[in-house]
Amino acid sequence: PDMYPGNCWAFKGSQGYLVVRLSMKIYPTAFTVEHIPKTLSPTGNITSAPRNFAVYGLDDEYQEEGKLLGEYVYDQDGEPLQMFPVMEENEDAFQIVELRIFSNWGHAEYTCLYRFRVHGKP
């Protein structure tokens, strides 16, 4: 609900995933990832921020491999809120979206995700 340092969804290591069920099926157009800025970090760095990640659309929560919507890099030196357009051609609407994080910016113990948003058309 807020962007205070540490108020994040943290997972062990640098790889993890999050599956989100949206309130309705949408045609995704973009995604936003938000992390605290370096200036708010007690250590002066944001090595726990996601780095390389991909987003998939799923038909149901049991589907193992969804439809790739794009692969992206969160820029630790960029704005705290970064928007990423859907990169892959897609004609399908999805109610379930998976965020798969492949790496962070160097933190050995955990990765922090503050906000992930899905944008699209009903």
Residue pairs with C-beta under 8 A, 6 or more apart in sequence:
1 7
3 34
3 36
3 40
3 80
3 114
3 115
4 36
4 40
5 36
5 40
5 41
5 42
6 112
7 114
8 35
8 36
8 48
8 112
8 113
8 114
9 18
9 112
9 113
9 114
10 48
10 110
10 111
10 112
10 113
11 110
11 111
11 113
12 109
12 110
13 109
13 110
13 111
14 51
14 101
14 102
14 103
14 104
14 107
14 111
15 101
15 102
15 103
15 111
16 100
16 101
16 111
17 98
17 99
17 100
17 101
18 98
18 99
18 101
18 113
18 116
19 58
19 61
19 96
19 97
19 98
19 99
20 96
20 97
20 98
20 99
20 116
20 118
21 61
21 95
21 96
22 94
22 95
22 96
22 97
22 118
24 95
24 122
25 93
25 94
25 95
25 122
26 93
26 94
26 95
26 118
26 120
26 121
26 122
27 90
27 92
27 93
27 120
27 121
27 122
28 55
28 57
28 69
28 86
28 90
28 94
28 97
28 118
28 119
28 120
29 85
29 86
29 119
29 120
29 121
30 83
30 84
30 85
30 86
30 119
30 120
31 55
31 69
31 70
31 72
31 83
31 84
31 86
31 97
31 99
31 116
31 117
31 118
31 119
32 81
32 82
32 83
32 84
32 115
32 116
32 117
32 119
33 50
33 53
33 72
33 74
33 81
33 82
33 84
33 113
33 115
33 116
34 80
34 81
34 82
34 114
34 115
34 116
34 117
35 46
35 49
35 50
35 74
35 76
35 80
35 112
35 113
35 114
36 46
36 80
36 114
37 46
37 80
38 44
38 45
38 46
38 76
45 76
45 105
46 76
46 105
47 76
47 104
47 105
47 106
47 107
48 104
48 105
48 107
48 110
48 111
48 112
49 74
49 76
49 104
49 105
49 111
49 112
50 74
50 101
50 103
50 104
50 111
50 113
51 73
51 74
51 76
51 101
51 102
51 103
51 104
51 105
52 71
52 72
52 73
52 101
52 102
52 103
53 71
53 72
53 73
53 74
53 99
53 100
53 101
53 102
54 68
54 69
54 70
54 71
54 72
54 99
54 100
54 102
55 68
55 69
55 70
55 72
55 84
55 86
55 97
55 98
55 99
55 100
56 65
56 66
56 67
56 68
56 69
56 97
56 98
56 100
57 66
57 67
57 69
57 90
57 92
57 94
57 96
57 97
57 98
58 66
58 67
58 94
58 96
58 97
58 98
59 66
59 94
59 96
60 96
61 96
63 96
66 94
66 96
66 98
67 88
67 90
67 92
67 94
68 88
69 86
69 87
69 88
69 90
69 97
70 84
70 85
70 86
70 87
70 88
71 87
72 84
72 87
74 82
75 82
76 105
81 115
83 119
97 118
99 113
99 116
101 111
101 113
104 111
